[in-house]
Amino acid sequence: MGNKEKGSNAERELLKMFSASSWRAVRVAGSGIGEESPCDLIAGKGNQKFAIECKTSKDKKRYLNKSQINDFLVFSEIFGLEPLIAVRFNREGWFFINPKDFGIEDTGRLLAISLEDAKQKGKRFSEIFSQSEDFSDLIS
Amino acid sequence: MGNKEKGSNAERELLKMFSASSWRAVRVAGSGIGEESPCDLIAGKGNQKFAIECKTSKDKKRYLNKSQINDFLVFSEIFGLEPLIAVRFNREGWFFINPKDFGIEDTGRLLAISLEDAKQKGKRFSEIFSQSEDFSDLIS
């Protein structure tokens, strides 16, 4: 299975988790043929709206291309979405991480997070998405 | 060329128009395998953010499925996007129409707009997207 296919499978796995938690989530397909998508998923519920970049890792550290993440942050800003990077470490599951919690490596070209930091700084799906912090639907 | 392919070509044509006008636009790919996308494109620039449903028509009237458009409006609302329906009539080009300007037909099951009404109530690409109404970037 190629990297692209693995990435698509990971995105679909997350989509199912959102659907199961009554979030509205869709995949973002990029802006042209062959062009990289600026963001993998957008997910919303009540007043909460997230842009999500999905990554998987077989190792204990995940590296990201800084220019790609900058593009993702610009996209999030334009559409008023809160940016989150979702990393699935093998046998550890998904962590949802604020882009600011990534370290900078390789003289600024790469961002990185270790599994250890992901556990400490990241959140689990249920911590962010399962409990609705927005009860406005109930009282309006 | 099938309907699905025609639809994709129309979406790509619009994407190019947005890119040429320095808008950020992406395709929305739906939330699962085989599932209909709730929206074709999202486009943003400055403080303006639109959800766009793309349709083409060989005839002088375009019908839409009301339940599909309801889904589109819910999606737009969740993500804080202004909904617009883009209809390309053969040899007439694109019209950008407020969903409220469609008439209701077939005892509420369908929405429809004639080419004549599209010309009267709809806007051309350049009227909405070419002139930036947002100069905040210049003064901040």
Interface residues (C-beta under 8 A of the other chain):
Chain A: R12 L15 K16 F18 S19 R24 A25 V26 R27 V28 A29 G30 S31 G32 I33 S37 P38 C39 I42 G44 K45 K49 V74 F75 I78 F79 G80 L81
Chain B: R12 L15 K16 F18 S19 R24 A25 V26 R27 V28 A29 G30 S31 G32 I33 S37 P38 C39 I42 G44 K45 K49 V74 F75 I78 F79 G80 L81
